[in-house]
Every structure is written in structure tokens, then in C-alpha cells.
Amino acid sequence: MVSAAHRSCPACSDARGEPAGAENGFDLMRCARCGTLFTTELPSPGDAEDYAAYYHESNLDVPSFVDLRLDALVAGMDPHRRTGRWLDVGFGAGALLRAGARRGWAMTGTEVSDRALEAVSDAGFDVRGGSLAEVESDSFDVVTVLEVLEHVPEPGALLREAGRVLRPGGVLYVTTPNARGLSSRCLGLRWSVVCPPEHLQLFSLAGLRALCAAAGIRVRSVRAHGVNPYELAVALPRRRAKLTGDERVAGNYRLNDGLARGRTRMLAKEVVNGALSVTRLGDTLKLEAECPA
């Protein structure tokens, strides 16, 4: 056991860690307390991921099964509608903004990618660049932070800001890769999600709970869903193979598109996700929390 030379755990702030290897020139630590995986140093401006051009024509369109999944997410938030306002942090291609609008929500989004901001702004949505600092407090029924926390240098600060803009009793919904899921356990650093400087930390379930507690967010539930058998099949036998991020996304799209075709396949997916969540082995953590009244 050694002390991390520079960065404490971004989840629970523990200064102890075990060296976990290196990837893309970044040393990695695994927190001795909560199991979160993180870079020991933050990238310099020159080494940081360039999100200005992160989105482009080919990834600003999403397949139909994504729209169906987001429609279900939006429908599930209807009981929490008071102001009718929803904020999506890091909206990307804008699919969730469109899903919320279809159900009558007043959707607002933030994003750091200029290309995504331009594309979604042209569609008529209330979108803003950069941080949440200019967003008014206590104004949203729902705040979503989907696949964002692993990217940002200060995830705790982002959650505190998310709590600030939620109305009392409002719902925070977060998804992020699971540092202790099946793919992480099987593949280690060969899991394609381990990809600094794009991903600076991967949270464990305990780490994500600790992060919320420090931000004053009360957790309602956490599930661990999903696994990509394509990546396991490719990487496990070869021992050295590692998918790129684009290959991972394409594989996930093919798998989920196939599973969405037919009631039997969808039921099978639900059974598998149930087992993964019970065992905490799903590759994605899905957290629902609230801002205390």
C-alpha cells in the first residue's frame, strides 16, 4: 500500500491507494477505501481531452433503441413533475432533450462541445456552454448527469452544483461506468472504458455513494446494469486486445438493437440486468438521488 503522490481519491478523498498500472501515459491508482480507479494526476491543458470537436456528424445521430430507452426514462420521472423543468448536464447529441420535449418537459441542457451546442441550439432548445454557475438555483424537477462524471476533473463540484439547481425534493439521475463491474474485473486495464485523459476516474458503487454524501445528495437507489459480451469475447482470449471507444459504442449499439427486437429478447435482457444489479457486477452504475428539502 502506498500513498498517492498527487491526487487523493476523487470519490471518497482517501489519500491511500494501490498502484493499478498505467494507460496512455497516465499512472492509475485504485482507492484502498472505496475501490474507485483514478489517474494520479490531472492532465495538463495540452494533454487534456479536446471536447470542442468531440461530436461530429456521425455521432450526433443515435439509433432508435436509444430513443425508446430515453422515452422510458422520461416517463418514469412524471411523478416528480412540479415546475416542469429538466436539466441535462452534458447533453451530447441531444437525444434526452428531444425525449423530454416529446413528453412536455421544458428542457435545458449544458455542454462543452461547440459542435453539439450548435447542432442542438439550431433545434430550438435552451442550451448553455460550460459549467452550471450561471444556472439559477432550486429551479429544476430533474437533473440528469449521464456518462459525465468520469470525464470531469472535479466530479464532486459538479454534483454540488447539480444539487444547487435542483428544487428541494427534486431528482438527480446519474449514470457512470462501474469500476468494479464484470468487464473491469475480467479485463482490468484492457477494458476500453479505461481511457485517460478522456476518463479521469471510474467510480465503484461505494465511491459513488461517498461522492453523493459529500455533495449533500441523498441516494435513493443504485443499480448496476449492462455488460458488453462482444468486448469480453474479443479481449479475453487474446489477452492483449483492447477495443477503441468507437468500437465499444458500435458493439453496444449492435447488441442493444438486437435485444430490442422482440419481447423474448427484452425479457432476457431484464433478467440479466436484474442478476447483474443484485451482484453489483453490471458495467454501468445508475443512481437515483434527491436534493433534501
Secondary structure, 3 states (H helix, E strand, C coil): CEECCCCCCCCCCCCEEEEEEEECCEEEEEECCCCCEEECCCCCCCCCCCCCCCCCHHHCCCCHHHHHHHHHHHHHCHHHCCCCEEEEECCCCCHHHHHHHHCCCEEEEEECCHHHHHHHHCCCCEEEECCCCCCCCCCEEEEEEECCCCCCCCHHHHHHHHHHHEEEEEEEEEEEEECCCHHHHHHHHHCCCCCCCCCCEEECHHHHHHHHHHCCCEEEEEEEECCCHHHHHHHHHHCCCCCCHHHHHHHHHHHHHHHCCCHHHHHHHHHHHHHHHHHCCCCEEEEEEECCC
